[in-house]
């Protein structure tokens, strides 16, 4: 199977998630001729402005949706990928004790088969060989991230079955499903230790030593994609999400020269494979390239 015929679908909850989770890998594969499609489940319209340098957004969810659509288009261009929307409404991140109810009609409250149907349809249209998404925890407990995992797992299981979602296009069976390792304490510790070894001050020390950091469970890593040459594209995509990403903040605290030396890859967990493969992997398409389509 040639690279020109390979297809990768990355399913994310909100605009900006694709730029903080697997972005350099996607940019690498796109540059190598793989057809890469980002599917964004919601418009991010209930997101707050997280960049302290960005002016307040006063027009409510409608204005935020329009801004984030423009940001998403710029990020996709930076990565060299295509992007499409599922069209669901951001659930927001509930806060408080007890947590307030989620807003009516939001993505996380949509019945699973109703929420998965448009993704099944996109899988059957795009015909990806590989799908990436979040693990069952969502990576962190945002209701939209957990729901994104659920619809992705459902679409991976159902898209090839002609008896399921029979009105949603011709069946297509994707071959591999991966979970992104978007947040990795191993990566933070590697950065911290490398900076200290070079006699530099580490911005991660207090975090690494915190009880919360020590208690974060690390999921299995099966696959590492070498992608340091595409960190610049990833960073450009991150900066495109100007409402969400502080250009002086967390995502840019790892000095890039140190990152390229000690952590020149992005990590994934192989959740399911319908083709033979050997772990650990260095290619999301391991085992797929040998399949005759």
N, C-alpha and C positions, 0 to 999 in steps of 0.2 A: 504494500500500500504506500503510495507516494505521499510526501508531505502536503502536496496541493489538495489531496483528497481527504486529509484528516480534518476533523472538526471537533472543537472544544467549546462546551457551554459552561459558563460560570453563573450560578444562580445566587443572587444577593438580595438582601432585605431592603436596603435604602441606597440612594445615590451617595457615594463616598465609600461604601463598604468594599466595592471592587478595587479601590485604590489602596486600601490598607490591608488587603488579604489576597495575596497571589498576583498582584499587579505586575511585578517584574517578570514572573513566569509567563503570564499572558502576553506581555510585550515581546518576550523572546520567541514564543511560539508563533505569534503573528508575523514577526520579522522573518521567520523561517518558512513562511508560506502556509501555516495552518490557519484555517478559517475559525476565528474566535468570536463568539457571541456572548456578551454579558446580558443576562436577563435580570431586571430589577423589579422586585415584587411590588414595592410601594413608591410613592412620590416623595417620601420624606417630609410631607407637609406639616407634620406635627413636631418636627425637630426644632430644637433651640439653636440660636446662633452660639456656637462654641468658640469661635475665634474672637478674642477680645479686641482685635484690631478692626473688626468688621462693624459697620454701623448697624443700629437696631433695624429689624424688619418689622414694620408697623402695620402691614396690610393683611396680617393673619395667614391662615393656611394657604389661601389662594396665591398670595404673593410669594410665600416661601416655596410653594410648588413650582412656580414659574422660574424663580431664581435657581432652584436646584436642578431643574431640567436643563437650564443653560450650563450650569456647572458640569453636569453629567456629560453633555455633548463635548465640552472641552476636554474632559478627562478621557473619554473614549478616543478622541483624536490623538491625544498625547500617547496613548497606549497602542494605537494602530488597530483597534478592535471595533466591532459593531456592537450596538446596544439597543435593546428593546425593553418595553415596559409591560408588566402584567396588568397594571391598572388598578391595583388595590390601594386602599387608604391607610396611611401610616397609623399605627395603633398608639404611638407615643410611648414613653417610658414611665409607667406609674410610679409614684413616690409617696411615701407615708406609711404609717403603721396604725391601723391596717391599711393595706393598699387599696386605693379607690378602684371602682369598676372600670373596665376598659370602655372607651366610647363606642356607642352603637354603630354598627356597620364597618368597623375597622377590620383590617386584615386578619388579626389574630382570632377574631370571633366568627369568621366565615367557616361554614362547615367544610370539612377536609375535601370531600370530592368536588365541591363547588370551587374551592380555592385551587385545587390541583388541575382542574380541567383545562384552563388556559395554558398551563405549563405543559401538560401532556400534548396539547395541540402544537405548541412551539417545538417540543422535542420531535414530534412527527414531521413538522415542516423543515426544521433545520437538520435533523438526523445526526446528532452529535455521536461521536464514538466515545467521548469521555465527558462526564459531568462533574463539576466541583461545586460544593456547597458547605454548609456548616454541620458540625456534629450534633447529636441530639440535645446537647445543652444550649445550642445556639452560639457557643463560644463565650457568651455571657448572657445573663438571663433577661434579655429584651424579648418581649412577646413576639415581635416580628421576626427575630432571628430564629426562635424556636419553631415558629410556624413555617419559616423558609425551609428549615430542615425537613419538616413533615411533608410539605408539598413536593420537595425535591425527591425524597425517598419514595413517595407515592408515584410520582411521574416515572422514576427509574424503574420501579416494579411493574407499572401498568402500561407504559407506552408501547411495548412490543406485543401486548395481548389483544388480539382483535375483539375479544368479548368484553373488554373493559373500555369505557369511553368510546363506544362504537361510532359516534357521530363527530369525532374529533380528529379525523384524518386517517391516512393509511398507517398501519402500525410500523413502528421502528424500534429496534432493540438496542439501546446504548450498551456499550461493552464494559465500562468501568465507572465507578462512583467513588469520588474522593471527598474527604473533609479537609477544609483549609485549616492550617495552624496559624491563624492570624495573630494570636497573642501567644507568646512563648516565653515563659520565665527562663528557659534555657538560653534563649537569645539575649535576654536582658543580663543574665549572669555572665555570659561570655563577653558582652560589651563592657560590663563593670570590671571584670578581671583583666581584660586586655588594656583598658585605660590605666588601671592601677599599675600594671606591669610596665607601662611606658612612663610612669611617673606623672601621669596626668590626673586631674581631679575627675571623679566619676559623678555624673548627675543621678546615678541609679543606686547609690550606696544605701540610703535610708530605706528605699523600697525593697532592695534585695534582702536586707536584714529584718524586714518587718514580718510579723507573725502571719499576716494575710498572704504574703508572697510565699512563705514556707508551706502554707496549707493549700495552695493552688495545685490540684492534681494535674500531672502532665500526661496527656494522651499519647498513645503510641505514634511514633514517626516511622513510616514505611518508605517514604519517598522524598528525596531531596533534589530540587531542580536548581542547577547552577545558573544564576541569572544576574551576576554582578554587573555585567555590561548593560543591563537594562534598569539599573537603579535610578539613573537620571530620568528615564521615562516615567517610572513609578513616582518619583518626586514631583515631576511636572503634573502628573495626574492628581496627586494629593493636593498640590497648591491650587489646582483648578477648583476644588471644593472649598472656596474661600469662606463660606459661612461656617464650615465645620472644622477646618484644619488651621491651626495657628502655625504660621511658617517659622516661628521661633520656639515651638512647643515640643511635645513628646515625640512626635513622629520624626523630628529632625535632631533629636538629642544624641543619637548614635553617630559620631563623626564618620563621614562616608569613607574616608581612607581606612579607618579601623574596621568598619563594617565589611568592606571588600576583602580585607585580610582575614578576619576571623569568622565571618558569617556570610559568605558569598552566595547564599542559596535561599530558597523558600521551601518550607516543609509541608508535607501532606500526609494524611492517613488514608490508606486504601481501605474503603469500607466494603466494597464488593467488586469482584472481577468475574466476568464471563469468558475470559480468555486466560490461558496459562501465563503466569508471570512468576518471577523469582524475586523475593525480597532480600535485602532492600533494593529499591529501584532508584534510577536517576532520570526517569522519563515517564511522564504521565501516559504515554502511548506504548509503554513496554508491553509486549504481547499483542498489541493492536496492529503494529506495523507489519506483522507477519500474516495478518488475516487477509484473505481475498474477499473483497466486497462484491 
